[in-house]
Each structure stands twice: as structure tokens, then as C-alpha cells.
Amino acid sequence: MSLSARDDILNRLRTALGQPETRFPPPETRRLTSDERMTVGRAAGDRWALARRFGAELETLHGTFEVVETVAEARMAAIGRLQMWVTEDLAARRTERPEQPGDRDVLIWSPDALPIDGLTPALSDLEFRLIEPVNLHDSDERARVRHARAGITGVDAAFAATGTVVLGAALRKSRAASLTPFRHLLLVPISRIYPTAEAWMAKMRQDGTLTDFLRESRNVAFVSGPSKSADLEGILTMGVHGPKIVHAVIFDDIEAMIRGG
């Protein structure tokens, strides 16, 4: 397109928009109030209601969940889920030696980035091989993670209204742990469940932490259940671009924080 043609188009747009009878944009616009702002969804209730709502929304997205009351119960639930997955894999293979490389490999965030203390030592005692991906540009590192069947992460936030979690990739929080394995285990503290994405961002702005979070995260993913893709006929296929199975262990960490434990 020539410059003269472009200028002609822009001049016609300016002229049309300047007409008093033009319905859009309105001559004077005012900022929406907080009550008028649109949100993706709504959720209300105490922390347990929000936890159950988050789980219910995750189920509609083809994920699964369980809610427990304490950090200790969450630790046991996470261990039990990993052991169940290994058992399922072995049972599905009709061979004399069903074990495969990676069956007990688990991609994981750094222990100090996980919301449950003592989980990694317990898994190591049960002969799970925990792998914290660091640099996937390295061929040896890629070889280490390629067979892992499960990944464990915490969450930066979770939204009850949509069943969505926020995962900010950073130095101790590898994106590969939530993206590359067949199964993804989410550890979701109730203190990080918000009614909506808007409520989370409002709280971050109020605390002055939103900018730092975005700057420190190499990538911020909003994840809603397992990976899904559909063709033109609407036939849904799971696990095409990420985990096929997503399970959330939701637990109450607020009482522990109150007690200082």
C-alpha cells in the first residue's frame, strides 16, 4: 500500500469518527466502577467454599481433585497419588517386565518453592527419582527429563470461578515440570485460592507485588485443566500439547500459618 493510499484511509476514518451522529466511540467516556467491571466468572464463600468450587470447576475441565485439611494430609495425598500412577502404568503393560525408564522419574520444582515441607525427602525414600530441570537447552538435561511420567508443582494462584491456576516460571520453578510429563500433580494451598483472576490481581496491586512477580517470571501460564485440542469437527483430544492428566491436592495451610507452623 502506498503512503498516499494509507493517508487517505486514515483521513476518512478520522472524518467518520468525528461526526456527531457516530455511535462509537461515545463523545465522553467514563471509567467503569468496580461493580460494573466485567469478570470471567464469580465465586463467593469462605475458604472451604472456594476450595470446593475450584475443584468442581477443575473437574468440568477434565481434571480431578481432592481436598484435605492439613499439610501433613496433603503430603500423604501427594505421595499416594504418585504411587497409584506408577501402579496404573505397570498394570496397563501386559509384559513379563512392565517396568519402563521414567516410571519413577518425577519432574519437580525446587523443594523451597513447593508449599509442602518434607515431601521431597519422603519421595526419595520411596525410590522416586526427583529431577529439577534447570536448562533444557542442554542435550544432557533434555535426556534426563524425557522419560518422566509425572511432574509436581505448586501454584502462584488459583481461581475458584474458573478452575484455573497461575504458574510463573522462574529459577526454582521449572516450566517443564508442569508441561512435559504425562501427568501433572498440583499442590494448591487454600491461601492461594482467589474468587477470580481480577481478585488476585487487585490483591497483588494492593500489596505492591504484581510488578515484581511479572518481572521475576520468565513465563506466566494460566492453566485450566489438562492439555486439550479439538479438530474442525469438535472432536476433543487430551494431552496433545501438555499433560493428559491433572490432579490437584487442595489443602488448608491457613491454620498452620496462624499457629506459626
Buried (B, 14 or more C-beta within 10 A) or exposed (E): EEEEEEEEEEEEEEEEEEEEEEEEEEEEEEEEEEEEEEEEBEBEEEEBBBBBBBBEBBBEBBBBBBBBEBBBBBBBBBBEBBBEBBEEBEEEEEEEEEEEEBBBBBBBBBBEBBBBBEBBEBBEEEEBEBBBBBEBEEEEBBEBBEEBBBBBBBBBBBBBBBBBBBBBBBEEBBBBBBBBBBBBBBBBBBBBBBBBBBBBBBEBEEEEEBEEBEEEBEEBBEBBBBBBEEEEEEEEEBBEEBBBBBBBBBBBBEEBEEEEE
